[in-house]
Amino acid sequence: MQSHTHTENLPEEVAEFLSPGEFVDSDSPEIQAYVAEALKDLSEDISDTEKAIRLFEMVRDGLRYDPYNLPLTADLYRASAIAKSDSGFCVPKAILLAACLRAAGIPAALGFADVRNHLNTPKLAELMGTDIFIYHGYVQVWLDGKTYKITPAFNSDMCDRFGVKPLVFDGKSDALFHEFNQQEQRHMEYVNDRGLFKDIPIGVFLKEFYTTYPGLVAFNQERAEKKASEEIDDEFTARNEGAKANYKDHL
């Protein structure tokens, strides 16, 4: 993948976010192919900002958001594996976006924060035992000397179905969860920022998820055994199905 980013002009602490990691494996054939597909109809001389916007949209809408889909093994958090998936929650989607941006020559760090979802579905709230999502995944991207925090978590089709304000990245401002939904009800609240990372701290991450969400972990263990990924929660999954197909129809 050709890049117009001049790494020699980047501060050392930013340049590290251009190189691949074990899980943000931006040099993998799968990620290279994913980026090529996303940018195939754009001219070779487009700006990094235009590339970043297209990649953000590709990850946002190409993978259906599924908060019930919690991978329980480390290998499933590699961007190269996520690129083959149809759905995922915020962390895999952030890992995939960070890898794609780096593959396109754009510095991108993984960020993690704890957020409170004031409009959590009853089913998910029961499984989680809380309305706090720990390690919500987002990406910090560097463009033209400025930084932006962006999350590709909620696909546009899901936002339409649930009355949630869409996540839009225009290359000029952050694209994070909205505090209120379209009905002006309290929605997402950022309560703790865990900082930026070159790669996901997978050991700590999985340990905290297993400890914090035993009900959701057990649910995913049963889900993996039954392989019933599409029969999870009528309130969420049924209203959100088909998002990936809808997105591809508009490419």
C-alpha positions in Angstrom: 0.0 0.0 0.0 1.5 3.3 -1.1 1.8 6.0 1.5 2.3 9.8 1.2 3.1 10.1 5.0 6.6 11.3 5.7 7.7 9.3 8.7 10.9 11.3 9.1 8.9 14.4 10.1 6.9 12.6 12.7 7.7 12.8 16.4 9.1 9.5 17.7 6.1 8.9 19.9 3.8 9.2 16.9 6.0 7.3 14.4 5.6 4.1 16.5 1.9 4.1 15.6 2.7 3.5 12.0 4.4 0.1 12.5 2.5 -3.1 12.8 1.8 -4.8 16.1 1.0 -8.4 17.0 -2.7 -7.8 16.9 -2.8 -4.5 14.9 -1.1 -6.5 12.1 -1.2 -3.9 9.4 1.4 -5.7 7.3 -0.7 -8.8 6.9 -2.0 -9.8 3.5 -5.6 -9.7 4.8 -5.3 -6.1 5.9 -3.4 -5.0 2.8 -6.3 -6.6 0.7 -8.9 -5.0 2.9 -7.4 -1.5 2.4 -7.0 -2.0 -1.3 -10.7 -2.9 -1.6 -11.8 0.1 0.4 -9.7 2.5 -1.6 -10.0 0.9 -5.0 -12.2 3.5 -6.6 -10.2 6.5 -5.3 -7.4 8.2 -7.2 -3.8 7.5 -6.1 -3.2 11.2 -5.2 -6.0 11.5 -2.7 -5.1 13.0 0.7 -4.5 11.0 3.9 -7.7 12.6 5.3 -9.8 11.3 2.4 -8.3 7.8 2.9 -9.0 8.0 6.7 -12.6 8.9 6.1 -13.1 6.1 3.6 -11.5 3.5 5.9 -13.5 4.8 8.9 -16.7 4.3 6.9 -15.6 0.9 5.6 -15.0 -0.5 9.1 -18.0 1.3 10.6 -20.5 -0.1 8.1 -18.8 -3.1 6.8 -18.9 -4.9 10.2 -22.2 -5.0 11.9 -22.0 -3.9 15.5 -22.7 -6.8 17.9 -22.1 -6.2 21.6 -22.9 -9.9 22.3 -20.1 -11.1 20.1 -17.2 -11.3 22.6 -14.3 -13.3 21.3 -12.8 -15.3 24.2 -9.4 -16.2 22.7 -6.5 -13.8 21.8 -6.2 -14.9 18.2 -9.6 -13.6 17.3 -8.5 -10.0 18.2 -5.9 -9.9 15.3 -7.0 -7.4 12.7 -6.3 -10.0 10.0 -8.9 -12.3 11.6 -11.4 -9.5 12.3 -11.2 -8.4 8.6 -12.9 -11.8 7.7 -15.7 -11.3 10.2 -19.3 -10.1 9.6 -19.7 -8.5 13.0 -18.0 -7.4 16.1 -18.1 -5.0 19.1 -16.2 -1.8 19.5 -12.8 -3.3 20.4 -12.3 -5.5 17.3 -13.6 -2.7 15.1 -11.1 -0.3 16.6 -8.3 -2.8 16.1 -9.3 -3.3 12.4 -9.5 0.5 11.8 -6.1 1.1 13.4 -4.5 -1.6 11.2 -6.1 -0.2 8.1 -5.0 3.3 8.8 -1.4 2.2 9.4 -1.4 0.1 6.3 -2.4 3.2 4.4 0.5 5.1 5.9 -1.5 7.0 8.5 -0.4 7.0 12.2 -3.1 5.4 14.4 -3.2 4.5 18.0 -5.6 2.3 19.9 -7.4 4.1 22.7 -9.5 2.6 25.4 -12.1 4.2 27.7 -14.8 3.1 30.1 -18.2 4.3 29.0 -21.7 4.2 30.6 -24.6 3.3 28.2 -27.7 4.9 29.6 -29.9 3.1 26.9 -28.6 -0.4 27.3 -31.0 -3.2 26.3 -32.5 -5.2 29.1 -30.9 -8.4 27.8 -27.4 -7.0 27.5 -27.7 -5.3 30.9 -28.7 -8.6 32.5 -25.7 -10.4 30.9 -23.2 -7.6 31.8 -24.6 -7.0 35.3 -23.8 -3.3 34.8 -24.3 -0.4 32.4 -20.5 0.3 32.3 -18.6 -0.9 29.2 -14.9 -1.3 30.2 -12.2 -1.0 27.5 -14.4 0.7 24.9 -12.2 0.8 21.9 -11.5 3.9 19.8 -8.7 5.1 17.5 -6.6 8.2 17.7 -5.5 9.3 14.2 -2.9 11.9 13.2 -3.8 14.0 10.1 -2.0 17.1 9.0 -0.5 17.7 12.3 -3.8 17.3 14.2 -5.2 14.5 16.2 -8.7 13.1 16.2 -10.4 10.5 18.3 -12.8 8.3 16.3 -14.8 5.2 17.0 -16.3 3.1 14.1 -18.4 1.0 16.5 -22.0 1.7 15.5 -22.8 1.0 11.9 -25.1 3.5 10.2 -27.9 1.0 9.6 -28.0 0.2 13.4 -28.1 3.9 14.2 -31.1 4.4 11.9 -33.0 1.4 13.4 -32.4 2.5 17.1 -32.7 6.2 16.7 -29.1 6.8 17.6 -27.2 9.7 16.1 -24.7 8.4 13.5 -21.0 8.4 14.0 -19.6 10.6 11.3 -15.9 11.4 10.7 -15.3 14.4 8.4 -11.6 14.7 8.9 -12.1 18.0 10.9 -13.4 16.8 14.3 -13.7 13.8 16.6 -16.2 11.1 15.9 -17.1 9.7 19.4 -20.2 8.4 21.0 -22.9 11.0 21.4 -24.1 12.0 24.8 -27.7 12.1 23.7 -29.7 10.1 21.1 -32.1 11.6 18.5 -34.8 11.9 21.1 -32.5 13.8 23.4 -32.4 10.9 25.9 -29.1 10.5 27.7 -27.1 7.9 25.8 -23.3 7.5 26.2 -21.1 8.9 28.9 -17.3 8.6 29.0 -16.3 7.9 32.6 -12.6 6.9 32.4 -9.9 7.1 29.7 -7.3 4.3 29.8 -4.9 6.0 27.4 -3.3 5.1 24.0 -1.6 1.9 23.0 0.3 0.7 20.0 -1.4 -2.7 20.4 -4.1 -4.2 22.6 -2.8 -5.3 26.0 -4.5 -8.6 25.3 -3.7 -10.4 28.6 -4.9 -7.6 30.8 -7.9 -6.9 28.6 -9.2 -10.5 28.6 -8.5 -10.9 32.3 -10.6 -7.8 33.1 -13.4 -8.9 30.8 -13.6 -12.3 32.3 -13.6 -10.8 35.8 -16.1 -8.0 35.1 -18.6 -9.8 32.8 -18.8 -13.4 33.9 -22.4 -13.6 32.6 -21.4 -12.3 29.1 -18.4 -14.6 29.0 -20.6 -17.6 29.9 -23.1 -16.5 27.2 -20.4 -16.4 24.6 -19.0 -19.8 25.7 -22.5 -21.3 25.2 -22.9 -19.3 21.9 -19.6 -20.7 20.6 -20.7 -24.2 21.4 -24.1 -23.9 19.8 -22.8 -21.7 16.9 -26.1 -19.8 17.1 -24.6 -16.4 16.3 -27.8 -15.1 14.6 -30.3 -16.1 17.3 -29.2 -13.9 20.2 -31.4 -11.1 21.0 -34.5 -10.1 19.1 -34.4 -6.6 20.5 -30.9 -5.9 19.1 -29.8 -8.4 16.5 -33.1 -8.8 14.5 -33.3 -5.0 14.0 -29.7 -4.8 13.0 -29.3 -7.7 10.6 -28.3 -7.1 7.0 -26.3 -4.0 7.7 -23.2 -5.3 6.0 -25.1 -6.2 2.9 -26.8 -2.8 2.8 -23.4 -1.1 3.0 -21.9 -3.1 0.2 -24.8 -2.3 -2.0 -23.9 1.3 -1.7 -20.2 0.9 -2.5 
